[in-house]
Amino acid sequence: MNGPDFSAHTPTPEPSSSADSGTPESASAADSLRVLVSCVLAWAIPGLGHIASGRIGRGIVFAVIVLSLFLGGILLEGKVYRPEPGEPLTYLAAVGAAGVGLPYVVAQKAGWNLGDIRSQSYEYGTTFTLVAGLLNLLIVLDAYDVATGRR
Amino acid sequence: MVNSHFLYLVLFAAAVGAVLGAMLRNDVREAARLAMWITLSLVGTALVLAWAMYFISP
């Protein structure tokens, strides 16, 4: 009686080594990078983090509203806060306004940040630009939740 | 440019409501409902406070 015929069986491949891309460690690093990129994109351009994570409709809503709020604030001749030496609260306000991302940088560089204090809509415009930044900071946190799968 | 305090109030409330509604609800209808609720609450609260300040002002 012949023994079992192993010649027809091809040897199963050995499990891949830790240097390959399919290990839990490398997958975790890739996930962390993806989450980080999503958050950075969400800060830089409002809504872009959600669009990058596949939530296109939500991202577009965020983009339209936050950018409209920021641009509306500038058109209302409001100020875009920047840190002013000797005025400690402006540092806090600047952090909030800078939450809107690259539009904040553009506004500062283009000189749209000064506003006109004599304008009737100055306070409203300033509030609009500040709240646009604060809302985008919330959106960044939401983009983190979306990227990590909590939402 | 129309300088209306109430218009700016409504626009601001609508923007905040829309962002929070889209963020806190996954269903479009639920998001719109929450956004409307937040907007009306903000406008209503502002009106109540405005009238309160009117009556307590000297």
Backbone of each chain as ProteinMPNN parsed JSONL, in Angstrom:
{"seq_chain_A": "MNGPDFSAHTPTPEPSSSADSGTPESASAADSLRVLVSCVLAWAIPGLGHIASGRIGRGIVFAVIVLSLFLGGILLEGKVYRPEPGEPLTYLAAVGAAGVGLPYVVAQKAGWNLGDIRSQSYEYGTTFTLVAGLLNLLIVLDAYDVATGRR", "coords_chain_A": {"N_chain_A": [[0.863, -1.168, 0.0], [0.644, 2.096, -0.885], [2.007, 5.079, 0.463], [0.692, 8.272, 1.448], [0.38, 10.687, -1.216], [2.319, 13.257, -1.605], [3.311, 14.765, -3.596], [1.628, 16.101, -5.327], [0.791, 18.302, -3.989], [1.315, 21.669, -3.542], [3.734, 23.441, -1.73], [2.691, 25.332, 1.076], [3.025, 28.833, 1.372], [5.351, 30.444, 3.572], [4.439, 32.448, 6.441], [4.411, 36.0, 5.983], [7.197, 38.15, 6.588], [8.041, 40.486, 9.259], [8.845, 42.756, 7.98], [7.273, 43.233, 5.811], [4.347, 44.866, 4.268], [1.924, 44.104, 5.324], [1.506, 43.762, 8.053], [0.19, 44.154, 11.4], [1.469, 46.315, 12.725], [2.53, 47.997, 10.711], [0.181, 48.594, 9.388], [-1.152, 50.029, 11.371], [0.507, 52.275, 11.589], [0.134, 53.365, 9.069], [-2.584, 53.957, 9.205], [-2.562, 55.889, 11.217], [-1.135, 57.909, 9.952], [-2.88, 58.48, 7.881], [-5.067, 59.488, 9.301], [-3.887, 61.748, 10.436], [-3.244, 63.232, 8.14], [-5.815, 63.679, 7.203], [-6.826, 65.359, 9.206], [-5.102, 67.572, 8.992], [-5.682, 68.422, 6.4], [-8.359, 69.101, 6.83], [-8.089, 71.296, 8.486], [-6.629, 73.062, 6.84], [-8.127, 73.599, 4.462], [-11.4, 74.247, 4.848], [-13.617, 71.568, 5.243], [-12.27, 69.877, 3.511], [-11.004, 67.738, 4.719], [-13.096, 65.982, 5.359], [-14.022, 65.415, 2.803], [-11.81, 64.071, 1.804], [-11.991, 61.802, 3.338], [-14.143, 60.559, 2.313], [-16.64, 61.53, 2.915], [-18.326, 63.288, 1.184], [-20.552, 64.992, 0.702], [-21.044, 66.146, 3.254], [-18.577, 67.408, 3.608], [-18.631, 69.317, 1.571], [-20.751, 70.928, 2.426], [-19.661, 71.951, 4.816], [-17.469, 73.329, 3.747], [-18.635, 75.309, 2.102], [-20.207, 76.792, 3.936], [-18.444, 77.612, 6.042], [-16.398, 78.966, 4.652], [-17.95, 80.921, 3.419], [-18.861, 82.285, 5.648], [-16.461, 83.316, 6.655], [-15.505, 84.848, 4.497], [-17.69, 86.533, 4.236], [-17.491, 87.924, 6.638], [-15.187, 89.427, 6.177], [-16.051, 90.997, 4.026], [-17.961, 92.448, 5.346], [-16.435, 94.288, 6.477], [-15.075, 93.574, 8.729], [-12.592, 92.787, 11.243], [-9.768, 90.623, 10.945], [-8.414, 88.803, 13.342], [-5.114, 89.239, 14.572], [-2.073, 88.411, 16.274], [-1.223, 90.853, 18.629], [1.308, 92.654, 20.057], [1.371, 93.346, 23.503], [-1.316, 93.177, 23.785], [-2.85, 90.8, 25.151], [-5.206, 89.274, 24.812], [-5.641, 89.27, 22.112], [-3.974, 87.356, 21.146], [-5.243, 84.997, 21.839], [-7.615, 85.33, 20.387], [-6.547, 85.361, 17.847], [-5.664, 82.751, 17.56], [-8.113, 81.463, 17.477], [-9.283, 82.62, 15.147], [-7.425, 81.803, 13.266], [-8.056, 79.21, 12.996], [-9.495, 78.755, 10.72], [-7.802, 78.146, 8.735], [-5.932, 78.04, 5.688], [-7.245, 80.225, 4.355], [-7.103, 82.189, 6.341], [-4.384, 82.786, 6.408], [-4.079, 83.786, 3.818], [-5.737, 86.047, 3.981], [-4.355, 87.588, 5.864], [-1.908, 88.027, 4.562], [-2.769, 89.367, 2.281], [-3.7, 91.703, 3.252], [-6.322, 91.994, 4.053], [-7.138, 91.984, 6.606], [-7.573, 94.078, 8.307], [-9.978, 95.516, 8.569], [-12.645, 97.947, 9.079], [-13.091, 100.056, 11.518], [-14.866, 102.073, 11.729], [-17.075, 101.315, 10.394], [-20.522, 100.307, 10.299], [-20.998, 97.624, 10.357], [-18.787, 96.478, 11.42], [-18.315, 95.123, 13.896], [-19.911, 92.876, 13.571], [-18.757, 91.693, 11.306], [-16.204, 91.098, 12.305], [-16.865, 89.242, 14.271], [-17.923, 87.261, 12.641], [-15.658, 86.353, 11.183], [-14.076, 85.37, 13.237], [-15.713, 83.352, 14.383], [-15.967, 81.665, 12.206], [-13.422, 80.541, 12.124], [-13.414, 79.224, 14.617], [-15.51, 77.4, 14.276], [-14.395, 75.84, 12.28], [-12.36, 74.602, 13.663], [-13.847, 72.874, 15.253], [-14.775, 71.32, 13.18], [-12.452, 70.099, 12.356], [-12.002, 68.39, 14.519], [-14.228, 66.764, 14.148], [-13.54, 65.668, 11.7], [-11.424, 64.104, 12.497], [-12.79, 62.182, 14.027], [-14.272, 60.996, 11.98], [-12.231, 59.976, 10.362], [-11.094, 58.103, 12.061], [-13.091, 56.319, 12.249], [-15.15, 56.557, 14.083], [-17.43, 57.867, 13.419]], "CA_chain_A": [[0.0, 0.0, 0.0], [1.459, 3.293, -1.0], [1.701, 6.143, 1.414], [0.053, 9.455, 0.854], [1.137, 11.326, -2.278], [2.45, 14.679, -1.338], [3.922, 15.47, -4.726], [0.655, 16.968, -6.01], [0.493, 19.47, -3.172], [2.348, 22.713, -3.547], [3.961, 23.873, -0.344], [2.072, 26.629, 1.433], [4.075, 29.829, 1.656], [5.564, 30.826, 4.951], [3.875, 33.769, 6.758], [5.327, 37.069, 5.603], [8.01, 38.663, 7.692], [7.573, 41.772, 9.809], [9.239, 43.872, 7.117], [6.259, 43.418, 4.767], [3.374, 45.91, 4.576], [0.649, 43.588, 5.779], [1.505, 43.484, 9.483], [-0.606, 45.116, 12.188], [2.236, 47.515, 13.08], [2.599, 48.899, 9.56], [-1.178, 49.065, 9.124], [-1.448, 51.045, 12.367], [1.234, 53.491, 11.224], [-0.532, 53.92, 7.894], [-3.836, 54.536, 9.665], [-2.258, 57.124, 11.947], [-0.764, 58.917, 8.956], [-4.101, 58.863, 7.169], [-5.85, 60.342, 10.206], [-3.18, 63.021, 10.547], [-3.422, 63.949, 6.879], [-7.205, 64.118, 7.16], [-6.98, 66.505, 10.111], [-4.379, 68.708, 8.425], [-6.486, 68.899, 5.275], [-9.567, 69.716, 7.373], [-7.736, 72.63, 8.962], [-6.123, 73.916, 5.772], [-9.274, 73.995, 3.649], [-12.595, 73.733, 5.531], [-14.378, 70.541, 4.539], [-11.445, 68.996, 2.684], [-10.731, 66.526, 5.463], [-14.246, 65.089, 5.19], [-14.031, 64.972, 1.407], [-10.738, 63.079, 1.666], [-12.419, 60.578, 4.018], [-15.298, 59.993, 1.609], [-17.903, 62.198, 3.283], [-18.235, 64.408, 0.237], [-21.645, 65.942, 0.938], [-20.773, 66.866, 4.493], [-17.427, 68.272, 3.371], [-19.041, 70.466, 0.752], [-21.541, 71.803, 3.299], [-18.731, 72.658, 5.699], [-16.65, 74.251, 2.961], [-19.445, 76.451, 1.653], [-20.663, 77.623, 5.047], [-17.342, 78.237, 6.773], [-15.743, 79.946, 3.789], [-18.876, 82.055, 3.248], [-18.854, 83.041, 6.898], [-15.19, 84.042, 6.744], [-15.492, 85.878, 3.449], [-18.714, 87.518, 4.608], [-16.951, 88.776, 7.679], [-14.259, 90.387, 5.556], [-16.852, 91.937, 3.24], [-18.637, 93.333, 6.292], [-15.373, 95.175, 6.971], [-14.623, 93.147, 10.041], [-11.164, 92.543, 11.397], [-9.296, 89.262, 11.139], [-7.484, 88.976, 14.449], [-3.724, 88.81, 14.513], [-1.459, 88.707, 17.576], [-0.716, 92.221, 18.781], [2.106, 92.771, 21.282], [0.757, 94.205, 24.506], [-2.747, 92.859, 23.835], [-2.815, 89.336, 25.297], [-6.406, 88.598, 24.314], [-5.576, 89.126, 20.662], [-3.323, 86.076, 20.862], [-6.298, 83.982, 21.918], [-8.519, 85.533, 19.257], [-5.835, 84.983, 16.624], [-5.707, 81.281, 17.479], [-9.456, 81.11, 17.023], [-9.476, 83.013, 13.748], [-6.531, 80.999, 12.431], [-8.651, 77.895, 12.827], [-10.109, 78.618, 9.397], [-6.811, 77.544, 7.87], [-5.221, 78.841, 4.7], [-7.881, 81.532, 4.134], [-6.581, 83.138, 7.332], [-3.055, 83.203, 5.935], [-4.293, 84.622, 2.636], [-6.286, 87.332, 4.426], [-3.296, 88.349, 6.514], [-0.913, 88.433, 3.573], [-3.362, 90.287, 1.304], [-4.093, 92.961, 3.892], [-7.765, 92.073, 4.263], [-7.363, 91.669, 8.002], [-7.647, 95.256, 9.163], [-11.347, 95.954, 8.802], [-12.875, 99.384, 9.22], [-13.785, 100.187, 12.793], [-15.932, 103.069, 11.59], [-18.209, 100.705, 9.705], [-21.597, 99.816, 11.172], [-20.98, 96.157, 10.404], [-17.442, 96.053, 11.838], [-18.366, 94.106, 14.962], [-20.465, 91.646, 13.01], [-17.748, 91.089, 10.453], [-15.154, 90.526, 13.154], [-17.43, 88.036, 14.867], [-18.05, 86.241, 11.595], [-14.353, 85.764, 10.87], [-13.624, 84.611, 14.401], [-16.527, 82.148, 14.531], [-15.599, 80.76, 11.113], [-12.253, 79.799, 12.578], [-13.773, 78.326, 15.717], [-16.299, 76.308, 13.716], [-13.512, 74.928, 11.555], [-11.657, 73.776, 14.657], [-14.788, 71.787, 15.547], [-14.819, 70.46, 12.008], [-11.226, 69.291, 12.396], [-12.262, 67.31, 15.476], [-15.151, 65.83, 13.513], [-12.78, 64.949, 10.675], [-10.672, 63.076, 13.221], [-13.721, 61.095, 14.341], [-14.61, 60.304, 10.734], [-11.059, 59.236, 9.884], [-10.848, 56.96, 12.957], [-14.209, 55.392, 12.164], [-16.139, 56.71, 15.134], [-18.653, 58.391, 12.805]], "C_chain_A": [[0.898, 1.215, 0.0], [1.056, 4.301, 0.062], [1.041, 7.302, 0.705], [0.992, 10.126, -0.138], [1.17, 12.807, -2.017], [2.963, 15.458, -2.527], [2.945, 16.413, -5.404], [0.362, 18.231, -5.229], [1.641, 20.465, -3.278], [2.529, 23.214, -2.116], [3.309, 25.225, -0.083], [3.169, 27.618, 1.785], [4.149, 30.14, 3.141], [4.886, 32.173, 5.214], [4.888, 34.875, 6.482], [6.017, 37.632, 6.831], [7.498, 40.017, 8.141], [7.951, 42.946, 8.921], [8.219, 44.137, 6.025], [5.192, 44.389, 5.232], [2.09, 45.376, 5.163], [0.562, 43.332, 7.262], [0.664, 44.508, 10.218], [0.164, 46.4, 12.501], [2.261, 48.506, 11.912], [1.211, 49.424, 9.211], [-1.554, 50.16, 10.114], [-0.74, 52.35, 12.038], [0.581, 54.159, 10.026], [-1.851, 54.579, 8.283], [-3.593, 55.848, 10.387], [-1.892, 58.243, 10.978], [-1.988, 59.403, 8.208], [-4.957, 59.788, 8.031], [-5.209, 61.719, 10.313], [-3.369, 63.865, 9.286], [-4.845, 64.491, 6.775], [-7.418, 65.354, 8.032], [-6.28, 67.746, 9.557], [-5.156, 69.293, 7.241], [-7.736, 69.629, 5.769], [-9.279, 71.116, 7.903], [-7.415, 73.555, 7.794], [-7.245, 74.464, 4.893], [-10.512, 73.422, 4.324], [-13.356, 72.734, 4.673], [-13.53, 69.548, 3.774], [-11.108, 67.693, 3.404], [-11.856, 65.506, 5.317], [-14.319, 64.57, 3.771], [-12.974, 63.899, 1.196], [-11.112, 61.752, 2.325], [-13.671, 59.966, 3.396], [-16.632, 60.622, 1.954], [-18.016, 63.484, 2.454], [-19.315, 65.447, 0.507], [-21.407, 66.785, 2.172], [-19.614, 67.834, 4.315], [-17.781, 69.502, 2.57], [-19.854, 71.449, 1.581], [-20.619, 72.615, 4.202], [-17.936, 73.705, 4.93], [-17.438, 75.507, 2.606], [-19.769, 77.366, 2.831], [-19.501, 78.335, 5.732], [-16.641, 79.289, 5.914], [-16.64, 81.154, 3.543], [-18.896, 82.928, 4.493], [-17.592, 83.888, 7.002], [-15.136, 85.173, 5.732], [-16.532, 86.959, 3.741], [-18.229, 88.46, 5.686], [-15.986, 89.816, 7.146], [-15.023, 91.431, 4.758], [-17.632, 92.903, 4.122], [-17.651, 94.281, 6.976], [-14.982, 94.856, 8.41], [-13.13, 92.885, 10.046], [-10.898, 91.049, 11.493], [-8.169, 89.348, 12.168], [-6.081, 88.474, 14.124], [-3.099, 89.139, 15.86], [-0.879, 90.123, 17.59], [0.05, 92.306, 20.09], [1.477, 93.758, 22.248], [-0.733, 93.984, 24.65], [-2.889, 91.338, 23.935], [-4.039, 88.627, 24.736], [-6.388, 88.437, 22.798], [-4.86, 87.84, 20.264], [-4.356, 84.963, 20.859], [-7.235, 84.098, 20.719], [-7.855, 85.124, 17.949], [-5.817, 83.47, 16.449], [-7.071, 80.832, 16.977], [-9.663, 81.422, 15.558], [-8.618, 82.172, 12.815], [-7.052, 79.589, 12.235], [-9.26, 77.679, 11.461], [-9.1, 78.129, 8.367], [-6.148, 78.508, 6.901], [-5.918, 80.157, 4.348], [-7.417, 82.59, 5.133], [-5.235, 83.684, 6.878], [-3.191, 84.139, 4.747], [-4.784, 86.012, 3.055], [-5.213, 88.202, 5.077], [-2.298, 88.887, 5.495], [-1.465, 89.483, 2.62], [-3.799, 91.608, 1.926], [-5.579, 93.116, 4.095], [-8.124, 91.955, 5.747], [-7.678, 92.88, 8.866], [-9.072, 95.654, 9.499], [-11.434, 97.472, 8.886], [-13.733, 99.583, 10.462], [-14.906, 101.212, 12.714], [-17.187, 102.486, 10.958], [-19.249, 100.202, 10.704], [-21.542, 98.307, 11.341], [-19.632, 95.611, 10.874], [-17.493, 94.932, 12.877], [-18.909, 92.786, 14.431], [-19.426, 90.924, 12.154], [-16.64, 90.43, 11.248], [-15.631, 89.238, 13.812], [-17.537, 86.914, 13.842], [-16.702, 85.571, 11.321], [-13.847, 84.909, 12.029], [-14.4, 83.294, 14.53], [-16.28, 81.175, 13.387], [-14.4, 79.919, 11.503], [-12.596, 78.8, 13.669], [-14.601, 77.142, 15.217], [-15.394, 75.321, 12.976], [-12.677, 74.085, 12.512], [-12.552, 72.621, 15.104], [-14.831, 70.792, 14.392], [-13.577, 69.576, 11.939], [-11.41, 68.127, 13.368], [-13.217, 66.281, 14.887], [-14.451, 65.026, 12.418], [-11.933, 63.851, 11.305], [-11.571, 61.89, 13.547], [-14.089, 60.303, 13.093], [-13.443, 59.444, 10.28], [-10.77, 58.02, 10.763], [-12.018, 55.998, 12.998], [-15.243, 55.516, 13.247], [-17.463, 57.225, 14.585], [-18.854, 57.716, 11.465]], "O_chain_A": [[1.813, 1.324, 0.816], [-0.097, 4.353, 0.492], [0.864, 7.284, -0.514], [2.209, 10.147, 0.043], [0.178, 13.515, -2.187], [3.043, 16.685, -2.477], [3.357, 17.413, -5.992], [-0.261, 19.15, -5.762], [2.806, 20.104, -3.113], [1.552, 23.386, -1.387], [3.37, 26.135, -0.91], [4.145, 27.252, 2.44], [3.151, 30.102, 3.861], [4.765, 32.975, 4.288], [6.083, 34.702, 6.721], [5.495, 37.596, 7.945], [6.64, 40.621, 7.497], [7.416, 44.04, 9.1], [8.291, 45.174, 5.367], [5.111, 44.715, 6.417], [1.211, 46.176, 5.481], [-0.408, 42.715, 7.701], [0.446, 45.612, 9.718], [-0.436, 47.475, 12.539], [2.04, 49.702, 12.099], [1.073, 50.57, 8.784], [-2.213, 51.128, 9.734], [-1.324, 53.423, 12.191], [0.485, 55.385, 9.973], [-2.199, 55.636, 7.755], [-4.332, 56.813, 10.193], [-2.295, 59.39, 11.165], [-2.123, 60.595, 7.931], [-5.51, 60.767, 7.53], [-5.901, 62.736, 10.285], [-3.622, 65.067, 9.365], [-5.06, 65.614, 6.319], [-8.115, 66.287, 7.632], [-6.814, 68.852, 9.648], [-5.269, 70.511, 7.104], [-8.13, 70.648, 5.202], [-10.112, 72.014, 7.787], [-7.872, 74.698, 7.758], [-7.295, 75.662, 4.617], [-10.661, 72.201, 4.368], [-13.697, 73.016, 3.524], [-14.016, 68.474, 3.417], [-10.944, 66.655, 2.763], [-11.603, 64.311, 5.171], [-14.645, 63.403, 3.555], [-13.214, 62.923, 0.485], [-10.617, 60.698, 1.925], [-14.195, 58.971, 3.896], [-17.651, 60.286, 1.35], [-17.829, 64.594, 2.952], [-19.033, 66.645, 0.539], [-21.553, 68.007, 2.134], [-19.66, 68.957, 4.816], [-17.297, 70.599, 2.849], [-19.676, 72.661, 1.463], [-20.783, 73.828, 4.335], [-17.752, 74.827, 5.401], [-16.96, 76.626, 2.788], [-19.618, 78.584, 2.73], [-19.573, 79.54, 5.977], [-16.328, 80.378, 6.395], [-16.155, 82.283, 3.465], [-18.941, 84.155, 4.404], [-17.655, 85.052, 7.397], [-14.773, 86.303, 6.057], [-16.288, 88.145, 3.523], [-18.521, 89.655, 5.654], [-15.971, 90.956, 7.611], [-14.69, 92.615, 4.801], [-17.932, 94.026, 3.717], [-17.997, 94.98, 7.928], [-14.614, 95.734, 9.191], [-12.492, 92.776, 8.998], [-11.7, 90.299, 12.051], [-7.103, 89.9, 11.892], [-5.897, 87.435, 13.491], [-3.555, 90.065, 16.531], [-0.148, 90.525, 16.686], [-0.526, 92.049, 21.147], [1.098, 94.865, 21.865], [-1.356, 94.549, 25.549], [-3.032, 90.662, 22.917], [-3.933, 87.507, 24.237], [-7.057, 87.553, 22.262], [-5.099, 87.296, 19.186], [-4.348, 84.094, 19.988], [-7.604, 83.093, 20.11], [-8.514, 84.604, 17.048], [-5.939, 82.964, 15.333], [-7.169, 79.925, 16.15], [-10.162, 80.586, 14.805], [-9.033, 81.862, 11.698], [-6.54, 78.85, 11.393], [-9.519, 76.54, 11.073], [-9.475, 77.741, 7.261], [-5.842, 79.648, 7.25], [-5.228, 81.135, 4.061], [-7.348, 83.77, 4.791], [-4.978, 84.886, 6.955], [-2.509, 85.16, 4.67], [-4.306, 87.026, 2.547], [-5.173, 89.413, 4.86], [-1.895, 90.049, 5.555], [-0.741, 90.382, 2.193], [-4.219, 92.524, 1.219], [-6.067, 94.229, 4.289], [-9.3, 91.839, 6.091], [-8.016, 92.727, 10.04], [-9.34, 96.091, 10.619], [-10.432, 98.179, 8.779], [-14.934, 99.315, 10.459], [-15.805, 101.21, 13.555], [-18.248, 103.111, 10.989], [-18.917, 99.739, 11.795], [-21.991, 97.775, 12.356], [-19.365, 94.417, 10.741], [-16.801, 93.921, 12.75], [-18.428, 91.713, 14.795], [-19.24, 89.712, 12.264], [-16.187, 89.336, 10.91], [-14.885, 88.263, 13.898], [-17.269, 85.753, 14.151], [-16.626, 84.345, 11.238], [-13.26, 83.848, 11.817], [-13.804, 82.243, 14.762], [-16.376, 79.965, 13.587], [-14.368, 78.716, 11.242], [-12.126, 77.662, 13.65], [-14.419, 76.014, 15.677], [-15.605, 74.11, 13.042], [-12.327, 72.952, 12.183], [-12.067, 71.508, 15.312], [-14.912, 69.582, 14.6], [-13.655, 68.426, 11.506], [-11.015, 67.0, 13.067], [-13.05, 65.079, 15.092], [-14.736, 63.844, 12.231], [-11.747, 62.788, 10.711], [-11.178, 60.736, 13.371], [-14.206, 59.079, 13.143], [-13.64, 58.305, 9.857], [-10.258, 57.013, 10.274], [-11.967, 54.981, 13.69], [-16.137, 54.674, 13.342], [-18.506, 57.042, 15.212], [-19.826, 58.004, 10.767]]}, "seq_chain_B": "MVNSHFLYLVLFAAAVGAVLGAMLRNDVREAARLAMWITLSLVGTALVLAWAMYFISP", "coords_chain_B": {"N_chain_B": [[-25.009, 98.389, 0.516], [-26.931, 96.413, 2.643], [-27.536, 97.271, 5.866], [-28.468, 95.584, 8.313], [-29.144, 94.686, 11.477], [-30.661, 92.532, 12.359], [-30.702, 90.886, 10.106], [-27.991, 90.122, 9.932], [-27.828, 88.729, 12.31], [-29.583, 86.558, 11.819], [-28.317, 85.33, 9.631], [-25.878, 84.564, 10.781], [-26.804, 82.811, 12.779], [-27.975, 80.871, 11.162], [-25.756, 79.866, 9.793], [-24.191, 78.767, 11.882], [-26.039, 76.892, 12.856], [-26.355, 75.234, 10.598], [-23.796, 74.116, 10.281], [-23.45, 72.742, 12.738], [-25.663, 71.043, 12.638], [-25.067, 69.443, 10.371], [-22.84, 68.221, 11.358], [-23.593, 66.743, 13.6], [-25.549, 64.955, 12.917], [-26.273, 62.166, 10.853], [-28.178, 61.539, 8.962], [-29.782, 63.242, 6.318], [-32.243, 64.572, 6.542], [-32.614, 64.632, 9.302], [-30.405, 66.134, 9.992], [-31.024, 68.586, 8.787], [-33.289, 69.221, 10.234], [-32.255, 69.482, 12.832], [-30.514, 71.597, 12.359], [-32.286, 73.66, 11.734], [-33.632, 73.85, 14.154], [-31.567, 74.657, 15.904], [-30.909, 77.106, 14.736], [-33.31, 78.584, 15.0], [-33.46, 78.581, 17.765], [-31.207, 80.085, 18.493], [-31.815, 82.583, 17.327], [-34.243, 83.133, 18.593], [-33.437, 83.204, 21.294], [-31.771, 85.413, 21.217], [-33.623, 87.418, 20.636], [-35.262, 87.323, 22.903], [-33.429, 88.056, 24.891], [-32.827, 90.587, 23.968], [-35.239, 91.991, 24.276], [-35.446, 91.731, 27.046], [-33.244, 93.248, 27.876], [-34.14, 95.663, 26.965], [-36.285, 96.268, 28.653], [-35.093, 96.371, 31.149], [-33.372, 98.405, 30.961], [-32.247, 101.688, 31.892]], "CA_chain_B": [[-25.043, 97.219, 1.415], [-28.01, 96.498, 3.62], [-27.026, 97.147, 7.222], [-29.56, 95.166, 9.179], [-28.657, 93.865, 12.58], [-31.426, 91.282, 12.408], [-30.24, 90.04, 9.003], [-26.707, 89.532, 10.323], [-28.122, 87.749, 13.354], [-30.174, 85.369, 11.208], [-27.274, 84.679, 8.816], [-24.942, 83.928, 11.703], [-27.473, 81.666, 13.402], [-28.148, 79.844, 10.134], [-24.454, 79.247, 9.522], [-23.839, 77.914, 13.024], [-26.978, 75.778, 12.873], [-26.071, 74.318, 9.492], [-22.56, 73.367, 10.567], [-23.687, 71.802, 13.843], [-26.593, 70.033, 12.162], [-24.35, 68.506, 9.498], [-21.819, 67.507, 12.126], [-24.136, 65.888, 14.657], [-26.536, 64.01, 12.401], [-25.849, 61.532, 9.601], [-29.282, 61.583, 8.012], [-29.928, 64.611, 5.802], [-33.442, 65.184, 7.122], [-32.346, 64.895, 10.718], [-29.447, 67.244, 10.039], [-31.757, 69.819, 8.462], [-34.184, 69.52, 11.353], [-31.438, 69.995, 13.928], [-30.008, 72.908, 11.961], [-33.388, 74.61, 11.88], [-33.88, 73.998, 15.589], [-30.488, 75.465, 16.466], [-31.038, 78.466, 14.203], [-34.448, 79.245, 15.657], [-33.127, 78.769, 19.184], [-30.278, 81.213, 18.606], [-32.541, 83.831, 17.032], [-35.21, 83.337, 19.67], [-32.733, 83.614, 22.507], [-31.321, 86.797, 21.026], [-34.793, 88.304, 20.743], [-35.666, 87.362, 24.319], [-32.44, 88.862, 25.621], [-32.945, 91.978, 23.518], [-36.379, 92.583, 24.974], [-35.116, 91.82, 28.472], [-32.378, 94.418, 28.047], [-34.953, 96.857, 26.726], [-37.11, 96.577, 29.811], [-34.294, 96.657, 32.345], [-32.509, 99.57, 30.727], [-32.762, 102.885, 32.618]], "C_chain_B": [[-26.136, 97.441, 2.453], [-27.41, 96.287, 5.001], [-28.183, 96.839, 8.161], [-29.002, 94.259, 10.256], [-29.36, 92.511, 12.596], [-30.985, 90.337, 11.292], [-28.916, 89.357, 9.362], [-26.908, 88.465, 11.394], [-28.641, 86.451, 12.744], [-29.121, 84.61, 10.38], [-26.284, 83.93, 9.704], [-25.556, 82.68, 12.318], [-27.652, 80.528, 12.403], [-26.839, 79.122, 9.84], [-24.055, 78.295, 10.654], [-24.752, 76.687, 13.072], [-26.679, 74.756, 11.789], [-24.824, 73.485, 9.774], [-22.807, 72.334, 11.663], [-24.653, 70.7, 13.432], [-25.9, 68.991, 11.299], [-23.351, 67.662, 10.281], [-22.428, 66.456, 13.052], [-25.142, 64.864, 14.167], [-26.044, 63.456, 11.07], [-26.938, 61.595, 8.538], [-29.531, 63.03, 7.604], [-31.123, 65.311, 6.439], [-33.22, 65.536, 8.584], [-31.379, 66.062, 10.873], [-30.147, 68.573, 9.763], [-32.673, 70.212, 9.618], [-33.392, 70.094, 12.529], [-30.908, 71.386, 13.614], [-31.088, 73.979, 12.137], [-33.654, 74.882, 13.354], [-32.818, 74.885, 16.232], [-30.607, 76.913, 16.002], [-32.153, 79.225, 14.907], [-34.161, 79.495, 17.135], [-32.196, 79.962, 19.368], [-30.999, 82.54, 18.369], [-33.525, 84.146, 18.148], [-34.56, 83.806, 20.954], [-32.264, 85.058, 22.391], [-32.483, 87.771, 21.169], [-35.246, 88.43, 22.197], [-34.704, 88.245, 25.108], [-32.531, 90.327, 25.234], [-34.113, 92.671, 24.224], [-36.122, 92.695, 26.473], [-34.235, 93.033, 28.737], [-33.155, 95.705, 27.841], [-35.72, 97.25, 27.985], [-36.294, 96.867, 31.064], [-33.383, 97.86, 32.144], [-33.1, 100.784, 31.42], [-33.481, 103.828, 31.666]], "O_chain_B": [[-26.244, 98.51, 3.054], [-26.837, 95.232, 5.274], [-28.794, 97.744, 8.729], [-28.455, 93.194, 9.97], [-28.731, 91.476, 12.819], [-30.901, 89.127, 11.5], [-28.743, 88.161, 9.124], [-26.242, 87.43, 11.385], [-28.188, 85.366, 13.111], [-29.057, 83.382, 10.434], [-25.904, 82.797, 9.407], [-24.922, 81.626, 12.376], [-27.499, 79.359, 12.755], [-26.822, 77.904, 9.658], [-23.636, 77.164, 10.409], [-24.286, 75.572, 13.304], [-26.741, 73.551, 12.031], [-24.81, 72.279, 9.527], [-22.413, 71.176, 11.525], [-24.485, 69.548, 13.831], [-26.118, 67.792, 11.473], [-23.055, 66.527, 9.908], [-21.838, 65.395, 13.26], [-25.548, 63.987, 14.93], [-25.469, 64.183, 10.259], [-26.643, 61.694, 7.347], [-29.497, 63.933, 8.44], [-31.043, 66.477, 6.826], [-33.599, 66.616, 9.038], [-31.523, 66.879, 11.783], [-29.885, 69.568, 10.438], [-32.812, 71.393, 9.938], [-33.81, 71.074, 13.146], [-30.857, 72.251, 14.488], [-30.815, 75.071, 12.634], [-33.877, 76.027, 13.748], [-33.145, 75.77, 17.023], [-30.426, 77.839, 16.793], [-31.968, 80.357, 15.353], [-34.577, 80.513, 17.688], [-32.375, 80.757, 20.29], [-30.814, 83.5, 19.118], [-33.627, 85.288, 18.594], [-35.071, 84.701, 21.626], [-32.349, 85.828, 23.348], [-32.33, 88.838, 21.764], [-35.575, 89.523, 22.658], [-35.131, 89.083, 25.901], [-32.335, 91.209, 26.07], [-33.981, 93.796, 24.707], [-36.546, 93.666, 27.099], [-34.45, 93.763, 29.705], [-32.861, 96.721, 28.47], [-35.791, 98.429, 28.334], [-36.781, 97.556, 31.96], [-32.697, 98.281, 33.075], [-34.32, 100.904, 31.528], [-33.975, 104.873, 32.089]]}, "name": "protein", "num_of_chains": 2, "seq": "MNGPDFSAHTPTPEPSSSADSGTPESASAADSLRVLVSCVLAWAIPGLGHIASGRIGRGIVFAVIVLSLFLGGILLEGKVYRPEPGEPLTYLAAVGAAGVGLPYVVAQKAGWNLGDIRSQSYEYGTTFTLVAGLLNLLIVLDAYDVATGRRMVNSHFLYLVLFAAAVGAVLGAMLRNDVREAARLAMWITLSLVGTALVLAWAMYFISP"}
